[in-house]
Structure formats: C-alpha cells, structure tokens
C-alpha cells in the first residue's frame, strides 16, 4: 500500500514553501499570506509557521517578554489561542500584543474575519487602535491591558519588519530608548529570518557523486562522438542535458551551480558538434548560442573561446570571411593565457583570412597557431578533461592550415600540411580515429593533388573516403567532397573519363543506395 504523504500544509510542505519563498526574496508577511491562501491556516498559526517556530518556542518567548518568572505561558495555551473560535481560548489584547512583538506585527494583523465575528466591538476597537505592539516593560504582572489608553498618534506604527525608511532614522540608542521591547522583537525576527535563509542555503539537491557522474557522461559522449554515430549518440546527449536542467531547477551551493552551468555548456557544445555532423547548421548555431549563455553564467573562458571559434567557422562556411575573422579575433579576449584556445582561434582566423585573399595575414595567423601549440603546458578542464571532439590536437591544426593553403592556391604547402595531418591520424587505432576529420583531411590532400593536375593521385587519396560505411559519413565530409568536385570540373576536358568516374563515385557517396533493395 502506498504510504501517505501527510495532510496538506504539513511541516515538510511548510518548510519547502518557506525556503523557496525566502530564496526569491519574499518577506515573512508574504510567506504568511501564501500559507493562509494555500492551506487556509488561521493568522496566528500562519505567522508562527512562516517563522518556522514551534508552539513551545513561542510560549517561551511570551514568558520571556513578560519578564516575570511567576507568569508562565505554556505551549498548550498557544495552541488554544491559535484554534479559537473553533475551540480553544480567546486570546486577550495583551496576548495579541505579546504575539505581535514576537512576529514583529500589529495585534490587528493576528485576527481574521472569523475572529471578528465572535469578538465584541470594544475588543476590536482596542486591537485596531493599538497600532504598535504594546511596550510591556512598563506593565507589571496581572496588568489589565484592556484599561490601557491607546498609544499616542505619534507612536511608531510598524506593520512589518523592517520599518519604513522614515522610521529608521537616528542612532541605535534612540531606537532602543523609544520602544525597547518592540525593537528587540523586530531585531530577533530579522535574526530568525537570516538563520532560516542560511539553513536553506546550506542545503543542496546534488552531491559530489552525481556531479562526477555527469562529468563522466560528458567525457564519454565527447570521446564516442569522435568515431561514433552522431545520430545514435544524440538522444543520450539530450538526456544528459535535461538531467542537468532538472538539477538546476532545484537548490545547490553556488560552486555546484557554477559546475552545473559548465556541464550544461559542455553538453550543448556536444549537441552543436553532433548537429553539425548531421548537416543541420542552423541547429548547431542555436546549440552554440546556448553553450555561450551557460559559459557566461559559469564564467568559463575556454568554452567561450570555443564558441567564438565555432561561430567563426560557421561564418566561414557561409562565405562571410570578414565576420569569420572578427569572431575569431573577438574570441582572443577569452583565450588570454590559454594557448589551446589561442591556437584554435588563430587557426580559424588564418583560414578566414585566406578566404579574403590575405596571404600574408593568413601566414602570420597559422604561424601564431604553431607558436601557441608549442606553449601548451597544462591541461584544460574543457579541451582536455572533457576532451574527445574538443581536444585541440596537432592534426586539427595542420588540417586547418592545409585548408587555408588550398584557398590560397598554394598546392605544395597544402599537400605538406594535409599529409602531416593524415599521417598523425594514421597513428591512432582505426576504431578510435576521428570519423569526420580524418577523412576530411584525406579529401584536402586529394584536393592539393588536383591543384597540381595529378588526377590519379587525387583519386587514390579518395579511395579510403569513398569506401566509408554509410552510417559514418558526416555532413562535413560531404561538404569537403563538394569542394573537391568544384576543383575537379576544370579537368573534365583533359581527362573526361577519369573525371566522370570520380564524380559518379562522389555522387554515390552523397546519396548511398537504400538497404534491402528499397526504392
């Protein structure tokens, strides 16, 4: 049988509501009003619950405010005051004044419509006229507060703590001398609120094991995306991201919140890479923008630099060379002393400058990227700890430079850089090689061969690419082959048969036959 969760407005629900409202800056009065609205609590009970006090604690404070050991207020009597008129005992004006001091409110705030239906007119008048809590220090035990004249009109009339600004002027000494007991109660009320909020701030809905598990999920997905099927991995990336989102909806320590925003940014970067690999550039850009927003919240420069380089690459793909250069350069402010970030950004800048036809500028940028690589000494918590597709490795750098040399028409330099990238990839076990960048580097090497007019050499370099498993053919490889085809067409007149055959194979790569004889 399913266990009962308790009646509405039980202690767990009250504590949860109070904690939530305190975290968003609500006052105790607002918490009281919400408890009365949500669970139909009576006002005297709702004020106590809003402060998180027990009946024993309220009774002890009433006794302390009376200042006479012979006069005791018990917790049972507090319960009776809260239940009246549906049972219990009617609280006197004096008792309402005591409770008002504890909660920092007027006696009038502690009665509701049901109370008023059962209270005589003179009682209600006394409660209404007593605009401030009674100064009990000058009352002896047994004093009948019903006979006391109302406070002068000039007396401070606080509805809640803290008082309005005009009532906070003057020195602390003057405040204490004016209404010492009321001041003490209001100050204590503020102390209880601070203590309550601090206790909530100490709680967290996530622990070290969960955070480490999320980090491991991100690391594993980043590794698998290097040589895995993006379409297969995509749902798990979304589940990991959504789990981070759900935790962020709760409450955790600021350090843990920052770590969660870092993880949200990293997973959105993974989703951007996967979306791009699947040929959905618009989705990749949206994921990159989301990653940037989370990196801003986490204050994480490596991810911000990665996002700028990714945005620069998208601008390059769109033919917006000037935007690509500007984005790469703007990312340098986040790279600072991080050579891995600087290398990625300089490589992207060099490729974009090549598209602008700036040979000297591109050469300087690629040289700077090489210098950056030589200065990498320490591990980065994004490029290295998450790693995988984000690793700023040497083959990527050589491949970027080869792309720039192709654009500039420098065939020998392009071939040298592309061959270096391919040879470095070849050192990695086949099942761990980058399923997108390694074949892309081979296409770049084939394109460099085309620039020298060697069609047979170009076709030979493409053999491993054109034989790829259809499930592993990323949009980036298809795009590189389209660039190759553009370079191939001018050779059709001289080597028509070879060119036609190669173009047919590239077309088949782009649109593989459906399995099982399907049409």
URRAPE-V330510 format. One record per residue. N is the residue number from 1. PHI is phi in whole degrees, 0 to 359 (none if undefined). Layout:
BEGIN
N,PHI / N,PHI
END
This chain:
BEGIN
1,none / 2,288 / 3,291 / 4,287 / 5,271 / 6,101 / 7,289 / 8,301 / 9,79 / 10,292 / 11,300 / 12,299 / 13,293 / 14,296 / 15,297 / 16,295 / 17,296 / 18,298 / 19,297 / 20,297 / 21,288 / 22,294 / 23,296 / 24,262 / 25,90 / 26,286 / 27,276 / 28,295 / 29,298 / 30,295 / 31,295 / 32,301 / 33,301 / 34,292 / 35,294 / 36,294 / 37,290 / 38,283 / 39,239 / 40,57 / 41,290 / 42,285 / 43,299 / 44,294 / 45,288 / 46,296 / 47,297 / 48,296 / 49,296 / 50,296 / 51,270 / 52,72 / 53,261 / 54,270 / 55,296 / 56,299 / 57,294 / 58,293 / 59,298 / 60,297 / 61,287 / 62,300 / 63,299 / 64,295 / 65,291 / 66,295 / 67,73 / 68,219 / 69,296 / 70,281 / 71,251 / 72,245 / 73,244 / 74,263 / 75,293 / 76,298 / 77,292 / 78,299 / 79,299 / 80,293 / 81,296 / 82,288 / 83,278 / 84,300 / 85,266 / 86,271 / 87,119 / 88,73 / 89,232 / 90,292 / 91,286 / 92,283 / 93,300 / 94,297 / 95,295 / 96,300 / 97,292 / 98,297 / 99,296 / 100,298 / 101,295 / 102,295 / 103,266 / 104,72 / 105,228 / 106,281 / 107,304 / 108,299 / 109,285 / 110,258 / 111,237 / 112,237 / 113,298 / 114,296 / 115,301 / 116,296 / 117,292 / 118,245 / 119,251 / 120,292 / 121,299 / 122,293 / 123,297 / 124,296 / 125,295 / 126,297 / 127,296 / 128,292 / 129,288 / 130,280 / 131,292 / 132,243 / 133,295 / 134,289 / 135,277 / 136,282 / 137,298 / 138,267 / 139,258 / 140,274 / 141,303 / 142,82 / 143,297 / 144,275 / 145,289 / 146,295 / 147,273 / 148,291 / 149,290 / 150,301 / 151,298 / 152,304 / 153,299 / 154,280 / 155,293 / 156,298 / 157,240 / 158,270 / 159,270 / 160,200 / 161,260 / 162,277 / 163,291 / 164,300 / 165,305 / 166,291 / 167,262 / 168,253 / 169,284 / 170,100 / 171,280 / 172,304 / 173,298 / 174,293 / 175,295 / 176,297 / 177,288 / 178,283 / 179,218 / 180,302 / 181,290 / 182,297 / 183,298 / 184,299 / 185,295 / 186,295 / 187,294 / 188,295 / 189,300 / 190,296 / 191,296 / 192,295 / 193,298 / 194,298 / 195,296 / 196,296 / 197,295 / 198,297 / 199,293 / 200,292 / 201,295 / 202,283 / 203,276 / 204,209 / 205,263 / 206,216 / 207,244 / 208,302 / 209,294 / 210,295 / 211,297 / 212,295 / 213,297 / 214,294 / 215,300 / 216,293 / 217,302 / 218,296 / 219,298 / 220,295 / 221,297 / 222,294 / 223,291 / 224,291 / 225,292 / 226,300 / 227,229 / 228,256 / 229,274 / 230,300 / 231,294 / 232,287 / 233,282 / 234,304 / 235,301 / 236,291 / 237,300 / 238,296 / 239,298 / 240,297 / 241,301 / 242,294 / 243,294 / 244,299 / 245,301 / 246,297 / 247,294 / 248,297 / 249,290 / 250,270 / 251,235 / 252,211 / 253,294 / 254,307 / 255,297 / 256,290 / 257,297 / 258,298 / 259,295 / 260,292 / 261,294 / 262,300 / 263,294 / 264,299 / 265,296 / 266,297 / 267,290 / 268,294 / 269,297 / 270,297 / 271,296 / 272,294 / 273,298 / 274,294 / 275,298 / 276,295 / 277,296 / 278,269 / 279,87 / 280,255 / 281,294 / 282,298 / 283,295 / 284,299 / 285,295 / 286,297 / 287,297 / 288,294 / 289,296 / 290,297 / 291,301 / 292,299 / 293,299 / 294,291 / 295,295 / 296,297 / 297,295 / 298,276 / 299,65 / 300,252 / 301,288 / 302,297 / 303,289 / 304,299 / 305,295 / 306,299 / 307,298 / 308,295 / 309,292 / 310,294 / 311,295 / 312,297 / 313,295 / 314,296 / 315,296 / 316,299 / 317,299 / 318,278 / 319,82 / 320,265 / 321,298 / 322,298 / 323,296 / 324,299 / 325,295 / 326,298 / 327,294 / 328,298 / 329,290 / 330,294 / 331,291 / 332,297 / 333,294 / 334,265 / 335,286 / 336,43 / 337,260 / 338,261 / 339,299 / 340,296 / 341,293 / 342,298 / 343,297 / 344,300 / 345,290 / 346,295 / 347,297 / 348,293 / 349,298 / 350,298 / 351,295 / 352,292 / 353,296 / 354,297 / 355,296 / 356,280 / 357,85 / 358,270 / 359,298 / 360,295 / 361,295 / 362,296 / 363,299 / 364,298 / 365,294 / 366,294 / 367,294 / 368,297 / 369,297 / 370,296 / 371,297 / 372,301 / 373,300 / 374,292 / 375,261 / 376,288 / 377,238 / 378,253 / 379,278 / 380,252 / 381,287 / 382,250 / 383,298 / 384,253 / 385,289 / 386,283 / 387,63 / 388,59 / 389,295 / 390,266 / 391,301 / 392,274 / 393,271 / 394,293 / 395,303 / 396,299 / 397,298 / 398,294 / 399,294 / 400,301 / 401,295 / 402,299 / 403,299 / 404,297 / 405,294 / 406,300 / 407,298 / 408,281 / 409,80 / 410,267 / 411,300 / 412,295 / 413,297 / 414,298 / 415,296 / 416,299 / 417,294 / 418,296 / 419,295 / 420,298 / 421,298 / 422,297 / 423,293 / 424,292 / 425,297 / 426,295 / 427,284 / 428,273 / 429,308 / 430,306 / 431,285 / 432,247 / 433,288 / 434,292 / 435,286 / 436,248 / 437,286 / 438,296 / 439,293 / 440,296 / 441,295 / 442,294 / 443,295 / 444,298 / 445,296 / 446,295 / 447,295 / 448,297 / 449,294 / 450,298 / 451,299 / 452,267 / 453,84 / 454,267 / 455,291 / 456,297 / 457,296 / 458,298 / 459,297 / 460,297 / 461,294 / 462,278 / 463,308 / 464,297 / 465,286 / 466,293 / 467,265 / 468,294 / 469,301 / 470,306 / 471,291 / 472,259 / 473,275 / 474,278 / 475,297 / 476,295 / 477,292 / 478,299 / 479,297 / 480,297 / 481,293 / 482,296 / 483,297 / 484,299 / 485,301 / 486,297 / 487,285 / 488,282 / 489,304 / 490,299 / 491,269 / 492,297 / 493,295 / 494,279 / 495,225 / 496,305 / 497,296 / 498,298 / 499,294 / 500,299 / 501,297 / 502,294 / 503,297 / 504,296 / 505,294 / 506,294 / 507,297 / 508,296 / 509,296 / 510,293 / 511,228 / 512,296 / 513,296 / 514,288 / 515,289 / 516,66 / 517,73 / 518,291 / 519,234
END
